[in-house]
């Protein structure tokens, strides 16, 4: 497997004192990858900024006007969670462009799989609104670009961030060209992602939400991927697999609120996603970084993901085992099978 990664120090310039979505997130990833000599096995890919035209395929002009206004002011607190400084707009355009570069790298065969290590994250940004630490919806820009540039008809966006990707759902809710599958805590920020939300109009049936209670860990996430995601993709046959890779469902994450995944769990999720890509999408798979706010957990969880992409076995999580028993969600899984006709 040829596996690429995309990174730029420009992503570190987007910052605000005391904010959990901090530059140290990427620094922690790069430190683990370098210390373990993982970087020596990867292909470094250079990011290029997205164009306004590419961003406007999924965002409104009103949205870009808000970002431009904040940029002219040298920064702005957009809401209680979401900020911009004088470097944020450049970082956001480069993050969206890096997601596009990740698509190009796998669609052209430059690499078999890629991971865009970007900041700011994107999956909460709706067509018209920056929110939840997110300015531009990187994975939505990339998915729409893939449809436009490579004439694809079916792309999977799988989102395993602990928070529901309301922005991605919003953008593709009426489209059958992007299948949005999300695992997330519920009820939890941002309050969306009920199992009843299954798409609308031409997109009816192409949104699959798995709202989870607290204390769901490796075994139950494996069941979700084996019994819900994979069968759904056997029906859908995606031509490209894109992953909103948020690592705040790790048990040690300060914002994850008792979700119990660990590095071995993330390794398994990546294995299943690679299997889906191999069977249906000619192996084409790209990961785009979203959340993850315990720096050590983020570093080692992304390391586990890359090991899976490289075809290497799982290793124990250096942070240890989750501290509490895992909750069984068999009833929810059976219910969702019925809702999405997977029985």
C-alpha angles and dihedrals in degrees: 000000000000106000124187135194132199122211140152133183086228086078089065093061093070100088147134126192113265095002116139092221090073137156089249087075092071092036090057091051093049091047093055093043092050097043092051091046089238090134090065089064096050135079114236113224123194120232124227124194120261116245123242088245091057092048093047089061087076105015131057126245086243089061093051090046089058091051092046091050092051090047093052089053090053091249141336141207098241095186138337092289105027127072142170129203128184092282099043099091093052090047092049094050090047091048091053089046092050089055088053090047089053089055093048092049094058097035092054094043095244086131135000094229135007140193122206109208097201142162137227096042120227122201097098094054108105127201090273107019142061111213145139095042089307128118106169123018098241098185093046090052089050094047093050090046090053091052092048101040100039100030092239120170101193130038128167119219107192114189119193097168112128088240121067114253095234092167095055091046090049093052097048101028094114097038129096091192094076121047109203115203118178136182112193146144113271133228089026140107124344091020097229132104106080115169088243090067101093104147134274140246109346088358095058108133095015097096116075117184122188105192110196135200121223123284098040111145146164100315097049094043087053089054091050091053095043100041103031114018099041096046090047090054091049085065097039102041099203117212092207133023118215121181128204092209109200117164100194091106087076110117092240096052114118093216099039096082104215102325106147112211118132135187093280089054092052089049090057094047090053091049092055092046090051090050090053090049092048095049100041111013105043087257094296111151134152129185121208117195118241124159137350121134108181099085097209093046091048093050095049096040093054088046089055090050092053091048088056092049089051091050095247124141124260121267130205116273109254088217091064133230127331109270100231141040119279120247119237114233099181093128092054092049092051090048092052091048088060095045092052096036096243094141 
